[in-house]
């Protein structure tokens, strides 16, 4: 998501993955400042995803189905366009939908 343009401003409590594959929490403000510029990536929260989608004209996500260890979720743009995803969790689905939006065509 980072490579596709999803913004990250590190905050204490965010999860991150370093370029070596180490996964941990941002624990201090100083660490957050360092992580912002060293190539690490983060795991956006549900609120990060919802805020981003809202700023880009997408309504609140809706769960279509939750069976057999998979979630089906969709979001609708104010223009009526619908994006759908299937994943292992609602957050996994949100990541997939955001990637669809980021790499897809612009919607006015």
N, C-alpha and C positions, 0 to 999 in steps of 0.2 A: 504494500500500500504506500509505503514511503516513496519508493521509486516512481510510483504512478502519480505522486503529488499530494498525498494526504498529509496535512501539516502536523507537526508535533512540537509542543512547547513543554519540555519535561517538568513534571511536578512531583513533589514528594508523594509517594504512594503509588505512582505509575509502575507498571511492569515494563522491563526493557530486555532486549537481547543484544549482547555485544557482538562485535564483528567476529569474535572467537567462538560464539555460540553459547556463552554464559547467559543464563536467564536469572534475573533477580528484581527486587524492588528498588526504586529510587528512594534512598533513606534520608538524605539531607538536601538542603537548598544548594549547597556548594556542589554536591554530586550532580544535581539536576542541571546546573550551569555547565559543568564539564561534559555531561552526556549530550547536551544539545548540539555540540559541535564535533564530536569524535567519531561519528559514523554508526553509533548504536541506533537501533530501531526500537520502537515500543509496541506494546499491545494496547490499542485503544480500548477505553471503557465503553460500556453501553451508552453512557451519557455523551462521551466524545462523538460516537457514531450518530446518535440521534440529533445532536446539535449540528453536526456537519450536514446531515441529510436535510434538516430543516432550513439551514442557510442556503441550500441549493434547490429549494422548492419541492422537496419530497415530504410527504405526510408521514405520520407515525407508522412504524412497521406493524404489520398484522400477521399473526401466526395462522397458517392455513391448516397445519396438521402436525401432530406430535406423537408419532408411533414408531415402534421398532427401533428406537435409538437414533432416529433422525427427526429433524425439524424442517418444516417447509414454511417459508415466510415470504411475504411480499410487501413492497412499498409502492405507492402511487404518486406520481409527480402531479403538480398542479395542472399540467397540460393534459393529464389523463393517461400518460404512458405508465406502464406497470413493469417493475423489475421483480423477478422471483429468484429464490435461491433455496437449495437444500443443503443442510449441514448437520453437524453433530450437536450444535447448540444454537440458541438464538443469536449469540454474538458471532459465531462462525458464519451464520447466514448474513448478518449485517456486514461483516468483512467482505464477503463474496459480492453482495449487492453494491457496496461502495466501489469495489474494483470494477464492476460492470459500468458504473457511472463514470469513473475516472478514465477508463480506457475507451468508453463508447463516445458516440457523437454528442455534441453539446445540445442541450434542450433549452430553448428560450422561454 
